[in-house]
Structure formats: structure tokens, C-alpha cells
Amino acid sequence: MAVTAQDLVLATSFDPSRTAARWKDLCPTPPVLDGGFLYHCYSHHVGGIAYDALVELGWDSLLPPFAVTVLPRGAGLSEAVWEEHRAALAELAERHPDLIRESLLVKGALLGTAYRSKRHRVMGDFDLIIGRDRLAPLLAALESEGYERRSDMAYDLIKQVGPLYTGAGEVAMHVWDLPAGWERHIEDGAVDGIPCKVPSVELHLVELLLNAHEHAASWYYTLWESDLQLVRSLDVELLDEQAGGVDPHRLWAVAEDLGMQAEIALGLWVHRELRGGLPAGWDALTPVVDAVAPFGNLFALPAAAEGERIRAWHLGVRERAFHPSRHDLAVDQLPPHLRTPEFLGAIKNGTVSRSQPVAEIAGRARAALAGVRPSGARA
């Protein structure tokens, strides 16, 4: 059977050389790299890794002419966006050092420099997570520096720093209050030399897995052609390897400490469905992942939808991830009376609420975990 674009993208690693080796194993002879390959690289944000892997294999000459330009340009944009955000964070740290020093940074802010190149990790914003009593001062500081709140997302602040047509002309800072218990799993650290709080590797994995399920269970995220689930899986695999192999029992203990067992089990289920298995050495978590599997394919509709807002996708994780049009897939899952340009336009423009009860899915899964423990764990 011929190797497809989906096969190649699914085999992508966080490292271009490892990706190249996997592709070589899949394809004894060079594959056909058509528009489908480019689309999946774009929609899954792995263009930088893919292009460098193709160059290493000498397969970049197989790309359609437009792709030879598009893939490296997109990778360069990822690096430019990270650098713009880093510069903005440095400016904030200079003017409001205590607030930034007290802020926890996760995901893109830290992972941009964890990959071999900033070109390899898509980045759209920096998350600033701070204690609730310091939330208002941080928001005020951002607004004093020219950041403006988006109307539909009170804690999503943006600032134009250059021409928007460049793709790197806008900085977005997402501000959150520190969830209860997280303070037990953070420490002093830095983002590229800028002092701040950073998470333990286990807490960082908890956040990434939580986010993976939020994207998989979100109707709104599926409406856009972009899909971050593969990126989240690569993030998890990278952190696990850089930590020398995370103890799955320790990871589960942190999830228990935070009361987030269901959310993490669902995130692991998404990872397993997409990657074909759990990260190496994490098989002890199979029982908890199996327990929440009946809830893994549920998703949440936005508040503007009437009636039952928790529904089941009619396709699995992998089929959705590689659907030729995630937008059309999302529209097909709407109640018939909402499949209108007016409703879709209002959702995209934020003139109706995008709030989705994704947490309710974890609530339903929580009961299924009663009495279920990772294998080899103490009762």
C-alpha cells in the first residue's frame, strides 16, 4: 500500500533527523509529495520540522514549486513570532519586574527554545499565569503598556508591534489566575534569561495534556483548519525525553494532587489515539486511559447552541485530525437550524458566546475512574 501524506505527518517527531529516519523507513523509495502533504503540514503546524527533514533526505526537490517557498516561510514565521513575544516579555519584565517574576509561563514560551530550532515549534501567544490577588495588577500593567483586551476574551490581550501582514506584527498575552494547588509544583526559572516562574516537568505535562483534550473536545477549535493535537503530542514526547523519562506514577500523583485525574486521562487518550500508543514507559497509565475511553469522543458545542451541548463526534480523533476540511466537519455536527452563515459568522466574530462546557466531559469521566489506579500503583 502506498504511503500517504497522513502517514508521513503522523510519523513526524519533534526532531527533524528522527523524522527523516522514520520517513526513510516508511518509504524505501521517495514518496509523492502533493498538495495533501503540504495541507497536513500546514494544518498541524509541523512545516518547519517537515521541511528540514526533507532537506536532510534530499527530498525537498520533490515538493511542488510553491511548497518549496511556503514551508520554510511558515517555519520562519514561527521563529519571528516567538522572538516578538520574547522581546515583548523582556520589555514587560524591565518595567514591571516583580509581576513578571511572579508569573508562571508554560507551553510556547518555554518550548520555543526546547526544540532544536524555534522554527520547529508553532507559537501564537505567551500565557502569563499569576496568583489571583496579583491578577488585576498584571492586567493593569499590560494595559498601561498598550495591550488591549479582545472583546470576547477578557484576559486575552493583544498589542500591535509591527505590520500585521508580516504575520508577526501582533503580540498576544493570555493572562490566567493560578489554579489551586499549582503553586506546589512551580519554581523560579526563566524564559531565555527573563526571570519568571516555571512548572515542574509533571505540571507542564498536566497542562499540555489538559490542553490536548480541550482542543479535541472543542467544536469551536475544530471549526478552524488549524489542529494543535499533534503539536501537543510532540510537546509531551519532547518533555518526556528531555527529562530522561518521566515516572508515570509521579505524573499521576501530581494529577491527583490537583484533582485533575479525569482531564489528564482524557488527554492521554487523545495522545494514544493519535500516536498509536502512550509515550514509551507510560504503559502503567493504560488502566486509567481505558477507563475514560467511552468519553473520549465527546465534544462540547458553544453556549449559543440550544439543547444538548455535549455530543459525540461521528469520526475518531485521527480521522478528524486528517479530515480534508475540519470546518465542514464541524458544521456537519451542528444542529440543522444552526448551519447558517449568520450563526457561523457570529461565532467567528465573537458576537455570540464561544464558551463551551468541555469541563463537563471530564466531570462525566470522573466517575469512571473511581477505584481505577495506574498499574503497579499502591492502593
C-alpha positions in Angstrom: 0.0 0.0 0.0 1.3 3.4 -0.9 2.4 5.7 1.8 0.0 8.7 2.2 0.6 12.3 3.3 -1.3 11.3 6.5 1.2 8.5 7.2 4.2 10.9 6.8 2.7 13.6 9.0 1.7 11.1 11.7 5.3 9.8 11.7 6.7 13.3 12.4 8.9 13.6 15.5 9.8 16.7 17.4 13.3 16.3 15.8 13.8 16.6 12.0 16.6 14.0 11.9 14.4 11.5 13.7 11.5 12.4 11.4 13.8 11.8 8.4 14.7 8.4 9.7 11.1 7.4 10.3 10.1 8.6 6.8 13.0 6.6 5.2 11.8 3.5 7.0 8.3 4.1 5.7 9.4 4.9 2.1 12.2 2.8 0.6 11.7 4.9 -2.5 10.9 8.7 -2.4 7.2 9.4 -1.9 4.9 11.6 -3.9 4.7 14.9 -2.0 1.5 16.6 -3.3 -0.8 19.3 -2.1 -2.3 17.0 0.6 1.1 16.7 2.2 1.5 20.5 2.3 -2.0 20.9 3.7 -1.5 18.5 6.5 1.9 20.0 7.4 0.2 23.4 7.5 -2.9 22.4 9.5 -0.8 20.5 12.0 1.9 23.2 12.3 4.8 20.9 11.6 6.1 22.6 8.4 9.4 23.6 9.9 10.2 20.1 11.1 9.0 18.5 7.9 11.0 20.8 5.6 14.2 20.3 7.5 13.6 16.5 7.4 13.0 16.7 3.6 16.2 18.6 3.1 18.1 16.1 5.2 16.7 13.3 3.0 17.3 15.2 -0.2 13.5 15.0 -0.9 12.9 18.8 -0.9 13.2 18.7 -4.7 10.1 16.5 -4.8 7.9 19.3 -3.4 5.6 21.3 -5.7 7.3 24.6 -6.5 5.0 26.7 -4.3 5.6 24.4 -1.4 9.4 25.0 -1.6 8.6 28.6 -0.6 5.6 28.1 1.7 7.1 25.5 4.1 10.3 27.4 5.0 8.4 30.7 5.1 5.9 29.3 7.6 8.8 28.0 9.7 10.5 31.4 9.7 7.2 33.0 10.8 7.1 30.7 13.8 10.6 31.9 14.8 9.7 35.5 14.2 6.5 35.3 16.3 8.5 33.7 19.2 11.1 36.5 19.0 8.5 39.2 19.0 6.9 37.7 22.1 10.2 37.3 23.8 11.0 40.9 23.2 7.6 42.0 24.5 8.1 39.9 27.6 11.6 41.4 28.2 10.1 44.9 27.9 7.4 44.0 30.5 10.0 42.5 32.8 12.1 45.7 32.6 9.1 47.9 33.5 7.2 45.5 35.8 9.9 43.1 37.1 8.0 41.8 40.2 4.9 41.0 38.2 6.7 39.0 35.5 9.0 37.3 38.1 5.8 36.1 39.9 4.1 34.9 36.6 4.2 31.3 35.6 5.0 30.7 31.9 4.1 27.5 30.1 3.8 25.9 26.7 5.1 28.0 23.8 7.1 30.5 25.9 9.2 27.6 27.3 9.0 25.1 24.4 10.1 27.5 21.7 13.7 27.1 22.9 13.3 23.4 23.8 13.0 22.2 20.2 16.2 22.1 18.1 15.1 25.3 16.4 12.4 27.9 17.1 11.4 27.2 13.5 10.1 23.8 14.6 7.5 24.9 17.2 4.5 26.9 16.3 3.7 29.8 18.7 0.8 32.2 18.8 0.9 33.7 22.3 2.5 33.7 25.7 0.5 32.5 28.7 1.0 34.5 31.9 -0.4 32.7 35.0 -0.4 34.5 38.3 -1.9 34.4 41.7 -5.5 35.7 41.9 -4.5 38.6 44.2 -2.0 39.7 41.5 -4.2 39.3 38.5 -5.7 42.8 38.5 -2.2 44.5 38.8 -0.9 42.3 35.9 -3.8 43.2 33.7 -3.4 46.9 34.6 0.3 46.7 33.8 -0.4 45.2 30.4 -3.0 47.8 29.6 -0.6 50.6 30.6 1.9 49.3 28.0 -0.6 49.5 25.2 -2.2 46.0 25.3 -5.9 45.9 24.6 -8.4 43.3 25.7 -10.3 41.4 23.0 -14.0 42.0 23.5 -14.9 38.3 23.7 -12.0 37.2 25.8 -11.4 39.4 28.9 -8.0 38.0 29.7 -6.7 37.8 26.1 -4.7 41.0 25.5 -3.1 42.0 22.2 -0.7 44.7 21.1 0.3 45.6 17.6 4.1 45.8 17.3 4.6 45.8 13.5 2.8 45.5 10.2 0.1 42.8 10.6 0.7 41.5 7.0 4.0 40.1 8.2 2.2 37.6 10.4 4.5 38.6 13.3 3.1 42.1 13.9 0.9 41.3 16.8 1.8 40.1 20.3 -0.8 38.2 22.4 -0.6 37.7 26.1 -3.1 35.3 27.7 -3.5 36.1 31.4 -4.9 33.5 33.8 -5.2 33.2 37.6 -3.1 30.4 39.1 -5.3 27.3 39.7 -5.5 26.0 43.2 -2.6 23.7 44.1 -0.3 24.7 41.2 1.8 26.7 43.5 3.1 23.4 44.9 4.6 22.4 41.5 6.3 25.6 40.3 9.7 27.1 40.9 11.9 30.1 40.0 13.2 29.9 36.4 13.5 32.0 33.3 12.3 32.3 29.7 15.5 32.9 27.7 17.1 34.7 30.6 13.9 36.6 31.7 13.2 35.7 35.3 9.7 34.2 35.9 8.1 31.1 37.4 8.3 27.8 35.5 6.4 24.5 36.1 7.8 21.2 37.2 8.0 18.8 34.2 5.0 16.9 35.6 2.9 20.1 35.9 3.9 21.1 32.4 2.8 17.7 31.1 -0.5 18.1 33.0 -1.1 21.5 31.3 -0.2 20.1 27.9 -2.5 17.0 28.2 -5.3 19.2 29.6 -5.0 21.4 26.6 -4.8 18.5 24.2 -8.2 17.3 25.4 -9.6 20.8 25.3 -8.8 21.0 21.7 -10.1 17.5 20.8 -13.4 18.2 22.7 -13.9 21.7 21.3 -16.3 22.2 18.5 -15.1 25.8 18.1 -11.4 24.8 17.6 -12.5 22.2 15.0 -14.2 24.9 13.0 -10.8 26.2 12.1 -8.5 24.3 9.8 -5.7 24.5 12.4 -5.2 21.5 14.7 -2.9 21.6 17.7 -3.3 18.0 18.9 -0.3 16.6 17.1 1.8 19.6 18.3 0.7 18.8 21.9 1.8 15.1 21.4 5.2 16.2 20.2 5.5 18.6 23.1 4.7 15.7 25.5 7.2 13.4 23.9 9.9 16.1 23.9 9.5 16.9 27.6 9.4 13.3 28.5 12.7 12.6 26.6 14.4 15.8 27.9 13.5 14.7 31.5 15.2 11.3 30.9 11.8 9.6 31.0 9.1 10.8 33.3 7.8 8.5 36.0 4.2 7.9 35.1 3.3 7.2 38.7 4.7 10.6 39.7 2.8 12.3 36.8 -0.4 10.6 38.1 0.3 11.7 41.7 0.5 15.3 40.5 -2.8 14.9 38.7 -4.3 13.5 41.9 -2.9 16.4 43.9 -4.6 18.8 41.6 -7.8 16.9 41.3 -7.3 16.6 37.5 -7.2 12.8 37.0 -10.1 12.8 34.5 -8.7 15.7 32.4 -5.2 14.0 32.2 -6.6 10.6 31.4 -8.6 12.1 28.6 -5.6 14.0 27.3 -3.6 10.7 27.4 -6.5 9.0 25.5 -6.2 11.7 22.8 -2.5 11.1 22.6 -2.9 7.3 22.3 -5.5 7.6 19.6 -3.4 10.0 17.5 0.1 8.4 18.0 -1.0 4.8 18.3 0.2 4.4 21.8 1.2 6.1 25.0 4.7 7.6 25.4 7.4 4.9 25.9 7.5 3.8 29.5 4.0 5.1 30.4 2.1 1.8 30.0 1.3 1.9 33.7 -1.3 4.6 32.9 -3.2 2.3 30.5 -5.9 1.3 33.1 -6.9 5.0 33.7 -6.9 5.8 29.9 -9.0 2.7 29.2 -11.5 3.8 31.9 -12.2 7.2 30.3 -12.2 5.9 26.7 -16.0 5.9 26.5 -15.9 9.6 27.0 -13.0 10.4 24.7 -15.0 11.1 21.6 -17.4 13.6 23.2 -17.3 17.2 22.3 -18.9 20.5 23.5 -21.0 22.9 21.5 -20.8 26.7 22.2 -23.3 28.3 24.5 -25.2 29.8 21.6 -26.3 26.3 20.6 -29.6 25.1 22.1 -30.4 21.8 23.6 -27.9 19.1 24.5 -24.5 20.7 24.2 -22.4 17.5 24.9 -22.4 15.3 21.8 -20.3 12.6 20.2 -18.1 13.1 17.1 -19.1 10.8 14.3 -15.4 10.4 13.4 -12.5 9.3 15.6 -9.5 11.5 16.7 -7.2 10.5 13.8 -10.0 10.8 11.2 -10.9 14.3 12.4 -7.3 15.4 12.5 -6.8 14.4 8.9 -10.2 15.3 7.6 -9.9 17.3 4.3 -12.0 20.1 5.8 -12.3 20.4 9.6 -14.5 23.4 9.0 -17.0 21.3 7.1 -16.8 18.5 9.7 -17.6 21.0 12.5 -20.6 22.4 10.5 -21.9 18.9 9.9 -22.0 18.3 13.6 -24.2 21.4 14.3 -28.0 21.1 14.8 -29.5 21.8 11.3 -31.0 25.1 12.3 -27.6 26.5 13.2 -25.9 25.6 9.9 -26.3 29.1 8.6 -23.8 31.8 7.5 -25.3 34.1 10.2 -24.5 31.8 13.1 -21.1 30.8 11.8 -20.2 34.4 11.2 -21.3 35.4 14.7 -19.2 32.6 16.2 -16.1 33.5 14.2 -16.5 37.2 15.0 -17.2 36.6 18.7 -20.5 38.4 18.7 -22.1 35.4 20.4 -20.5 33.4 23.2 -17.9 30.8 22.3 -18.0 29.3 25.8 -18.1 25.5 25.7 -18.7 23.2 28.6 -15.6 21.0 27.9 -15.1 20.6 31.6 -18.4 18.8 31.8 -17.0 15.9 29.8 -14.2 15.5 32.3 -16.9 15.6 35.0 -18.7 12.7 33.4 -15.4 10.7 33.0 -14.5 11.3 36.7 -17.0 8.7 37.9 -15.5 6.1 35.6 -12.1 6.5 37.4 -13.5 5.6 40.8 -11.3 2.8 42.1 -9.1 2.7 39.0 -5.3 3.2 39.5 -2.3 3.0 37.3 -0.8 -0.5 37.2 1.8 -1.1 39.8 0.5 1.8 42.0 -0.2 1.4 45.6 -3.9 1.1 46.5 
